[in-house]
Structures are given as C-alpha cells and as structure tokens.
C-alpha cells in the first residue's frame, strides 16, 4: 500500500521516504530523487527514476510500475534500461553522425569518381588537416557557421588556396549529406565565407627554366633514375605523375609510341582517356635498355615494385641548384614554341595534353594529331640535345 502523500512529502525532514513496493524518495531540502529498490536473482539493486519535484509522486509511481512489470518478466530493469539507452544512442548516431563520420560516408560514396579513388589528388587532405580537428566530433545538426569560421580563420589569408579547398570540400560534404537525408545545412559555408571576407590572392606559377638554358641543364642531369626521369619529362612534356610511373609494357616499340593510361592523366575520372605520346629515338633507347634488363618500370623507386617518388624527381633539380621544377619543363617547351613559332597552337596544346575547343568542336575534331606532335617533339629534342654552353641555368618564373 502507498504511504506517501504530496502534503507529507512537503513537510517531511531530509530523509529516505518509503512509499511502498520499492519506491523511495531521498529528500534533501526542497528537492530529492526517486529510487526504485528491487531484488533480481538474489541481488539488491537501486534504480534512479528522476528528480523530485520535477517528477511528481504520481509520475514516479507510474514509472515504478513500468519497471516492476519488467522485473516480473524475469529481466533486470537496469540492464533493460541500459540496453534501451545504447540502442537510442546508436540510432541517434545513424541519423545524426559527427562531421568526421560524414566525411567518411561522403568520401566513400564519391571516391569511385575521383582519380586514384581520391588518394592521388588528396581530396580529403584539407578536411583532415583543418576541419575535422576543429569540429569533427560535432553532430551534423550541431555544426554552425562559427565552427567553419574558427577552423579556417588561421589560414584564410595566409594560405588562400588551401583554405578555399577546405571550404569547398566542406560544402560538398554537407550538401551530399543533406541529399542523403542527414540534418546538415550546406548554406552555412556560404555564411562562413562572408564572415571570413574577401581575399585577393595572386596565383604563383611553377618556377621554370628559360628554354634557352634547357640544353645545358639536360646535359648536366646526372646518370641516375631521377636524372633519367627528368630527361623523360623534358622530351615528352608530360606531367610528372604520368612520367614517373612509366612502364616498358606501355610502349609500342614498332611505332615509337607510349600510351599513358587514363588513370595517370590529369582530369576527372571517367572524363579522360588514354593519351598517346610520340617517343624520339633517345627515349626509345632508354626504354630498350630497361627492357633488356628485364625491367618493366622505367624509373623504379627504393621500394620494390614502386616507381620513383615525386620528391626524388624534384630533388634531382634541387641538388643541381637550378631552382626549376619538373612541371616547369612544360612551360619551357610552350615558351619555346611561342618564341620560335615551332608549331601551331593546336599542336602545342595537344602536346601538353590540354583540351582544345568546346564539347561540340571536340566531337567532330577527334584526331590526337600524333604525327604532327611527333614532328615538333623531334624538333624540340634536336634543340635540347644541341648542348649550348650558356653557363649556369638561371630561373624565370612564368
């Protein structure tokens, strides 16, 4: 039988007030806490039911009755309640994941459309470095404009390109998550951008060696894997990612043509194709030497089966103290074309692997101009191998 009344509770001193059937009010001053005391499998336990007077006497009795029913079924009320809490927490996580979890979810969904599954272009890098450390543990529904601002403010003006990538990727994550049904607000990145303000950033181009000094630089390149890779880049004008992983099996020695697979060509996955590159005799000889040695990788790295690293290729030029970069050789070639009128604009651009014209124009003009490119590469090679004595090779930034 129930023993407590609201009036007696109000007048009672600090103590444990028994209501019956295991319901107890531990009163202290003008507040207290409800406890359900029971025994399960011979073990006495106490289960909190809430604070008084927020939870009234009548409500406490109803809650006690609910758990008494669970106890009568043979289950431990505390164990059942803990399991329910854990289930609700997991459900909450599924419906409202953290920003870090959102990045994982969105990246997993997008990586099939990214080059090298997103690893080559380091798609996640700005998020992993700046956004996740700042608010990665916050739930999707709790992320605010201020979170984005605070994360990017330290680099907004000092590292504009990196900050821009970070805010763009954050918007992609929030927008994709919204479309997936998660409680995100993609617009908050635009609000954050307004708060951070406008930054005037002047693009810094890759340092490049003036084309007049390329012959001497070429002759000074060391007889190493890094030196050979730089020679290959100079005489093919391809990007380093394509060159450093070049393989003998990609070369057709009968036609002196190297086919670079699409996965090493710059561009969005699914929108680029294999790229044919004409090879001059000097490069054919280099590739034949590797083939005779039983090698497939033209420029092997320190780890077995792996190509030379970007760092190793660039280090070759740093040790020579010329200041240019492997990518800058493409600028050297393009400027040589401009200054000497070596070939047409279309041939020069296609030699560099650039797209020419719009979608409609490309749908009709489908030739890759291979033979015209072969002629200009032969002329460029003839110039590069001329080995003019011009002293040191100063650097021009273009």
Secondary structure, DSSP 8 states (H G I E B T S, - for coil): -----HHHHHH--SEEEEEETTEEEEEETTEEEEEEEEEETTEEEEEEEEEETTS-HHHHHHHHHHHHHHHHTT--HHHHHHHHHHHHHHHHHHHS-BHHHHHHHHHHHHGGGSGGGGTTTTTTHHIIIIIHHHHTTSBGGG--HHHHHHHHHHHHTTSHHHHHHHHHHHHHHHHHHHHTT----TTHHHHHHHHH----------EEE-GGGHHHHHHHS-SSHHHHHHHHHHHH---HHHHHT-BGGGEETTTTEEEE-GGGSSS-TTS---EEEE--HHHHHHHHHHHHTT-SBSSB-SSTT-B--HHHHHHHHHHHT----TTHHHHHHHHHHHHHT-S-HHHHHHHTT---S-HHHHHH-----HHHHHHHHHHHHHHHTT----SS--EEE-
